[in-house]
Amino acid sequence: MDFDLTGENSDYMFYSLLYCSVTIVFATAVLTKFLTNEIRFGFRSFLSLVTLFLGEPLCQFLVKGPHGVGTFALACMLVYWILPASRLPAKDKVVLITGCDSGFGFAIAQKLDSIGMKVLAGCLDQCGKGATKLKSSCSERLVVLKLDVTNHRDIENAKSYAQELLGEDGLWGLVNNAGISYFAETEMTSEEIFQKTINVNLFGTIRLTKAFLPFIRRSKGRIINMASFVARIPINGTSAYSVSKSAIVAFSDILRLEMKKWDVHVSIIEPLGFQTNNFNEQVLESRLQEIWDSLDEECQLVYGKRYLEDLYKSYKELLPKIPTDLSPVVQAVSGALLSKNPRERYPCSQGADILTSIYSILPIRLADKISKLVSVIPKNSRPVALEPSSHLVP
């Protein structure tokens, strides 16, 4: 009798282990779809939860034995099979990407080409280092186009090329990635630099979107706009850049509502802290000097060059700590282009989604303190006019 009891316990443990294994595999597969926004709450997602929580006990106690495990595994497979497919096929879908000379645009173009998409890579310099490397490292499908997003002739030429290539077919995706950044407080940022930043980041996005919307509508495709973490959480010293990226978010939100009737999806990518061409030391030095030279004499006297240099020095000190792996942004763009249920926003940094969600519900005074904590301006740095020994009027 004792022997039989031991055997029953062994069988129970064995089948429990099998049920547990099936449950873990199924739960992981379904959870992955939830986390990547490939399924949303609805009948099919509800059915997967019912299978997960009720399927095992029902099969274990009603069917029992190997038939119970088999029935549960089959039910999990059937439920998973009716869930939406993870991705749309990438092969031969045409996508236009701006700002492919370096950084995000370069990495996105390489990735999308590698999965079979036809990439039109817009580069500021068609014969530059980035464009040349794209041509040599990618397939013959990839075409490099000269595309300055502030140049109407370049945009018209790109549009004409796309029309000839596509014929009656539509353009599946437009990735508005081209951008520039200057780091300075508002008073130290000249009107010309504001205009230059907004002209590239915001109006470049609007120009390309308006030019290629007819092609996108035709294919019921995707528009992906590159925004930034600073569009939702203001950071000192990013005035012109934050303004341009905040405007991109507003533009994208409005465009998303307008495009719903055409079945066109609009997504925003929100990177935080990635090392691109805007963050290399040579570019930072050049931008620092450009900002200083653009200031009038009074502003130079009140702030002093050291205050501006301290800001850029802090950015340079951050460079070794900033990730060079751009894959989170590349994966987000790929998901926005090919997911059957693309997200509206793709925060791209560890904890960025949680931080922006919390920040949006905080009282303004507390939110301002968080912004001050993430500021890159050194705490002991101050304008010349605020130095105790200064005789200047602030």
Helices and strands as residue ranges (DSSP letters): H 2-35, H 43-50, I 51-55, H 56-58, I 59-63, H 65-82, E 94-97, H 103-114, E 118-123, H 129-137, E 143-146, H 152-166, E 173-176, G 186-188, H 191-198, I 199-203, H 204-219, E 222-226, G 229-231, H 239-259, G 260-262, E 265-271, G 277-279, H 281-294, H 297-303, H 305-318, G 319-321, H 327-338, E 345-348, H 352-361, H 364-373, G 384-386
